[in-house]
Amino acid sequence: MIYRINKAFQFSAAHRLSGLAADHPCGRNHGHNYEVEFELESAELNAVGFVKDYRELDPIKKWIDETLDHRDLTEVLAPMQPSAELIAKFLFDCWWSAFPQLSAVRVRETAKTCAEYRP
């Protein structure tokens, strides 16, 4: 049996993607209201009955606000291509050591799109 929890965070940022056709809109600087979702899992619950207390994830929100919110991700994440897929992997890599129960990170650029990194 595996227990899973998810917590979502929002931020707004700009980016542009390189390597696309000249007329592709994502090659131009543009912005999104991102939602990132962190999934944690465990076969066991702690003494309180949690995988992790959601409040223990507050440092992620603080870091997102200070590092990604209202920034140009093309600059912040350089030289990495700031695609949703690579942003998900970047966030996983940033936070896995602090939260070893982290099992996946999802990045939504719109309500209709989602990229996930799950090692």
C-alpha positions in Angstrom: 0.0 0.0 0.0 1.3 3.4 -0.9 0.0 6.7 0.5 0.4 9.9 -1.7 -0.1 13.5 -1.0 0.0 16.5 -3.4 0.5 20.2 -2.7 0.3 22.8 -5.4 2.0 26.2 -5.6 1.4 29.1 -8.0 3.7 31.7 -9.5 3.8 33.9 -12.6 6.8 34.1 -14.9 7.9 34.7 -18.4 10.0 32.5 -20.7 10.9 31.8 -24.3 11.9 28.5 -25.9 14.8 28.2 -28.3 15.2 25.8 -31.2 11.6 26.3 -32.5 10.4 27.4 -35.9 10.7 31.2 -36.4 6.9 31.5 -36.5 6.3 29.4 -33.3 4.7 31.6 -30.6 6.7 29.9 -27.8 9.9 31.3 -29.4 8.8 34.7 -28.4 9.0 36.0 -24.8 5.6 35.2 -23.2 4.3 34.5 -19.7 2.3 31.9 -17.8 0.5 31.6 -14.5 2.3 28.4 -13.5 1.0 25.8 -11.1 3.5 23.4 -9.8 2.4 20.3 -7.8 4.7 18.3 -5.6 3.8 14.7 -4.9 5.1 12.8 -1.9 4.6 9.1 -1.2 5.3 6.6 1.5 4.4 3.1 2.4 4.0 4.2 6.0 2.4 7.1 7.8 4.0 9.0 10.6 2.7 8.9 14.2 0.0 11.6 13.4 -1.2 9.7 10.3 0.5 11.8 7.6 2.9 11.1 4.8 4.2 14.6 5.6 2.5 17.6 7.3 1.6 20.0 4.5 3.0 22.9 6.6 6.5 21.3 6.3 6.3 22.1 2.6 6.2 25.9 3.3 9.9 26.3 2.4 9.1 25.3 -1.2 6.5 28.2 -1.5 9.0 30.7 0.0 11.7 29.6 -2.4 9.4 29.7 -5.4 8.2 33.2 -4.4 11.8 34.4 -4.0 13.4 32.6 -7.0 10.8 32.1 -9.7 7.8 34.4 -9.2 7.7 37.4 -11.6 11.0 36.5 -13.2 12.1 35.5 -16.7 12.8 31.8 -16.4 14.9 31.9 -19.5 17.4 34.0 -17.5 16.9 32.3 -14.1 17.3 28.8 -15.3 20.0 29.5 -18.0 21.5 27.6 -19.7 18.6 25.2 -19.3 15.8 25.3 -21.7 12.8 26.5 -19.6 10.2 23.9 -21.0 7.6 22.6 -18.6 9.2 19.2 -18.7 12.6 20.5 -17.7 11.2 22.9 -15.1 9.5 19.8 -13.5 12.9 18.0 -13.4 14.7 21.0 -12.1 12.2 21.4 -9.2 12.4 17.7 -8.4 16.2 17.9 -8.3 16.2 21.0 -6.1 13.9 19.5 -3.5 14.4 15.8 -3.4 17.2 15.9 -0.9 15.1 18.0 1.5 12.0 15.8 0.9 13.2 12.2 0.1 9.5 11.1 -0.1 9.2 13.3 -3.2 8.0 11.1 -6.0 6.9 13.5 -8.8 6.7 17.2 -9.8 4.0 18.4 -12.2 4.2 21.8 -14.0 1.1 23.4 -15.5 1.5 26.3 -17.8 -2.2 26.4 -18.6 -5.4 24.6 -17.3 -5.2 22.3 -20.3 -1.5 21.3 -20.2 0.7 19.4 -17.7 4.2 18.1 -17.7 5.4 15.6 -15.1 8.9 14.5 -14.0 8.8 11.2 -12.1 12.2 9.4 -11.8 
